[in-house]
């Protein structure tokens, strides 16, 4: 009986040591800790996708993320009706935190679009721009955020995430050295501009629910569609 108790005590001690060591490791690596609140400074980690999925479902938690990140956002009153009712809307303020301007200026979108943009700029766009092009992005050109329509623009089918301002279409990136990289002109090819665009498309898949590029279909030949669709399973679409 005594040897069994000794082995049991040693096993319990090892389990306890592993537990406390694991908890300490998660404390030092919050990007992998699903219980730690998302922070802008956190690099991509095992828990990043799960944390962004939670933000899409919870406007209060999304705004708490923006506040933790030092982003001065301005909530706006709900507008619209039916499928185009926009309960959650604000001017996109995240890019200003990343010292990036948007053109056209002051687009409105949901909090989770704002959160996805600023995290993508910090951990996806700027690292890719410096590594591939040797210059930071200072301006992003877009085709809009809000459009009360169905997917494809017809009279039937599912409503677009643009209907509630839960999406943004990115068409071009302007660099600090003056270069302008466009999705329509630079997507195809083997040069640095094409590699940059593919890298930022892939990076957006960490902080957005849906990312559609020219690889998806001809309707996206001139832009990257980024949206924060709420899906019960939390899965992302990245094409």
C-alpha positions in Angstrom: 0.0 0.0 0.0 2.8 2.4 0.9 4.5 2.3 -2.6 1.1 3.0 -4.2 0.6 6.1 -2.0 4.1 7.3 -2.7 3.6 7.0 -6.4 0.2 8.8 -6.1 1.8 11.6 -4.1 4.6 12.0 -6.7 2.0 12.0 -9.5 -0.1 14.7 -7.8 3.0 16.8 -7.2 4.0 16.6 -10.9 0.5 17.5 -12.0 0.5 20.5 -9.6 3.9 21.6 -10.9 2.7 21.3 -14.5 -0.4 23.3 -13.7 1.4 26.2 -12.1 4.1 26.2 -14.8 1.4 26.3 -17.5 -0.4 29.1 -15.8 2.8 31.1 -15.5 3.6 30.5 -19.2 0.1 31.6 -20.2 0.5 34.8 -18.1 3.7 35.6 -20.0 2.1 34.7 -23.4 -1.4 36.2 -23.4 -1.7 35.8 -27.1 -2.1 32.0 -26.4 -4.3 32.4 -23.4 -8.0 32.2 -24.3 -9.0 33.8 -20.9 -6.8 36.9 -21.2 -8.5 40.0 -22.8 -7.3 40.8 -26.3 -4.8 43.6 -26.4 -3.5 45.5 -29.5 0.1 44.8 -28.4 -0.5 41.0 -28.4 1.1 39.2 -31.4 -0.8 36.5 -33.3 -1.3 33.5 -31.1 -3.4 30.3 -30.6 -6.2 32.3 -29.0 -6.4 35.2 -31.4 -9.1 33.8 -33.6 -11.3 32.9 -30.6 -10.9 36.4 -29.1 -11.9 38.2 -32.3 -14.9 35.8 -32.6 -16.0 36.9 -29.1 -15.6 40.6 -30.0 -18.0 40.2 -33.0 -20.7 38.9 -30.6 -20.2 41.5 -27.9 -20.1 45.2 -28.7 -19.3 46.1 -25.1 -16.3 43.8 -25.1 -15.2 45.2 -28.5 -15.3 48.8 -27.2 -13.4 47.7 -24.1 -10.7 46.4 -26.5 -10.6 49.8 -28.2 -10.4 51.6 -24.9 -7.5 49.3 -23.7 -5.8 50.1 -27.0 -6.0 53.9 -26.4 -8.4 54.4 -29.4 -10.7 57.3 -29.1 -13.8 56.1 -30.9 -17.2 57.9 -31.3 -20.3 55.7 -31.1 -23.1 56.9 -33.3 -26.9 56.6 -32.8 -28.6 53.6 -34.5 -30.1 54.2 -38.0 -32.0 52.3 -40.7 -34.6 49.6 -40.6 -35.1 46.0 -41.3 -32.1 44.1 -42.6 -30.2 47.4 -43.0 -30.7 48.4 -39.3 -27.4 49.6 -38.0 -27.4 49.3 -34.2 -23.6 49.2 -33.8 -21.9 52.0 -35.8 -19.0 54.4 -35.3 -16.4 56.3 -37.3 -13.4 54.1 -37.9 -10.8 55.4 -35.5 -8.4 52.5 -35.3 -6.3 53.4 -38.3 -5.5 56.7 -36.7 -3.9 54.8 -33.9 -1.7 53.1 -36.5 -0.9 56.5 -38.1 -2.7 55.4 -41.3 -5.3 57.6 -43.0 -8.4 56.2 -44.8 -9.6 57.5 -48.2 -12.4 58.5 -48.4 -12.2 59.8 -44.8 -14.4 59.1 -41.8 -16.2 55.9 -43.0 -18.7 54.4 -40.6 -18.7 50.7 -39.6 -19.2 48.4 -36.7 -16.9 48.3 -33.7 -15.5 44.9 -34.7 -14.5 46.2 -38.1 -12.6 49.0 -36.4 -10.9 46.5 -34.0 -10.0 44.1 -36.9 -8.5 46.9 -38.9 -6.2 48.3 -36.2 -5.0 44.9 -35.2 -4.4 43.9 -38.9 -2.5 47.1 -39.5 -0.2 46.6 -36.6 0.4 42.8 -37.0 -0.3 42.2 -40.7 0.0 45.2 -42.9 2.9 47.2 -41.5 5.2 44.2 -40.9 4.5 42.9 -44.5 5.1 46.4 -45.9 8.5 46.8 -44.2 9.6 43.2 -44.9 8.6 43.2 -48.6 8.6 46.8 -49.7 10.9 48.5 -47.3 8.4 51.3 -46.5 5.4 51.7 -44.2 1.8 52.1 -45.3 0.5 55.6 -44.6 -2.8 55.5 -46.4 -5.4 52.9 -47.3 -8.0 53.5 -50.0 -11.3 51.8 -49.7 -14.5 51.4 -51.8 -16.9 51.8 -48.9 -18.3 50.2 -45.8 -22.1 50.7 -45.9 -24.4 49.6 -48.7 -28.0 48.4 -48.1 -28.0 45.5 -50.5 -27.9 41.8 -50.9 -24.8 39.8 -51.9 -24.3 40.3 -55.6 -26.7 43.2 -55.7 -29.8 41.3 -56.7 -33.3 41.2 -55.3 -32.9 37.7 -53.7 -30.4 35.9 -51.6 -28.6 36.7 -48.3 -28.0 40.3 -47.2 -24.4 41.6 -47.5 -22.5 42.5 -44.4 -22.2 45.9 -46.0 -25.9 46.3 -45.3 -25.2 46.9 -41.6 -21.8 48.5 -42.0 -20.0 45.3 -40.9 -17.5 45.2 -43.8 -15.0 47.3 -45.7 -13.6 46.9 -49.2 -9.8 47.8 -49.5 -8.6 48.8 -53.0 -5.1 50.2 -52.5 -2.2 50.9 -50.1 -0.1 54.1 -50.3 3.4 53.9 -48.9 5.5 56.5 -47.1 7.9 56.6 -50.1 5.0 57.5 -52.4 4.3 54.2 -54.1 0.7 53.1 -54.5 -0.1 49.4 -54.5 -3.5 48.5 -55.9 -5.3 45.2 -55.8 -6.5 45.5 -59.4 -3.1 46.2 -60.9 -0.7 44.5 -58.6 -2.4 41.3 -57.4 -1.2 39.0 -60.2 2.5 38.6 -60.7 5.7 37.6 -58.9 7.1 41.0 -57.8 7.2 42.5 -54.3 3.8 44.3 -54.7 2.0 41.1 -55.5 3.7 39.3 -52.6 2.8 42.1 -50.2 -0.9 42.0 -51.3 -1.1 38.2 -50.7 0.6 38.6 -47.4 -1.8 41.2 -46.1 -4.8 39.1 -47.4 -3.5 36.2 -45.4 -2.8 38.4 -42.3 -6.4 39.8 -42.4 -7.7 36.3 -41.9 -6.6 36.4 -38.2 -8.8 39.4 -37.3 -11.7 39.2 -39.7 -14.4 36.6 -40.1 -14.4 36.9 -43.9 -11.6 37.9 -46.3 -12.3 37.7 -50.0 -9.7 38.6 -52.7 -9.3 38.3 -56.5 -8.5 34.6 -55.9 -12.2 34.2 -54.9 -14.0 35.5 -58.0 -14.0 38.3 -60.6 -16.3 40.5 -58.5 -13.4 41.0 -56.1 -10.8 41.7 -58.8 -10.2 45.2 -57.6 -10.5 44.9 -53.8 -10.1 42.9 -50.6 -13.5 42.4 -48.9 -13.1 42.2 -45.1 -16.1 41.6 -42.9 -17.0 40.5 -39.3 -19.9 38.2 -40.0 -21.1 36.5 -36.8 -21.1 32.7 -37.3 -22.2 30.3 -34.5 -19.2 28.0 -35.1 -16.7 30.9 -35.2 -15.1 29.7 -38.4 -13.4 32.1 -40.8 -13.6 32.3 -44.6 -10.3 33.3 -46.2 -10.0 33.1 -50.0 
